[in-house]
Amino acid sequence: MTTYTFNVEMTCGGCSKAVTAVLSKLEGVSNIQIDLPNKKVACDSTKLNADELLTNISKIGKKCSIAA
């Protein structure tokens, strides 16, 4: 299992709920953590890599990137 962290342009609770909803539907993704003030999302994944997770997060229409 690998933990990934992303920068996501979230401005409200609705944004964070949308990110959580997208990630929770993915097989092998767990331990989703939202840090709304710092606009960070972290999750564990056993099946998807960072690029695949990023592609799914971008489906909510928010600007996002892999955190360094």
Long-range contacts (C-beta under 8 A, 24 or more apart in sequence): 1-30, 1-44, 1-45, 1-46, 2-44, 2-45, 2-46, 2-49, 3-31, 3-42, 3-43, 3-44, 4-42, 4-43, 4-44, 4-45, 4-50, 4-53, 4-66, 5-40, 5-41, 5-42, 5-66, 5-67, 6-40, 6-41, 6-42, 6-50, 6-53, 6-54, 6-57, 6-64, 6-65, 6-66, 6-67, 7-39, 7-40, 7-64, 7-65, 7-66, 7-67, 8-39, 8-40, 8-41, 8-57, 8-62, 8-63, 8-64, 9-39, 9-62, 9-63, 9-64, 10-34, 10-36, 10-39, 10-41, 10-62, 12-36, 15-60, 15-62, 18-60, 18-62, 19-57, 19-60, 19-62, 22-56, 22-57, 22-59, 22-60, 23-53, 23-56, 23-57, 26-53, 26-56, 29-53, 40-67
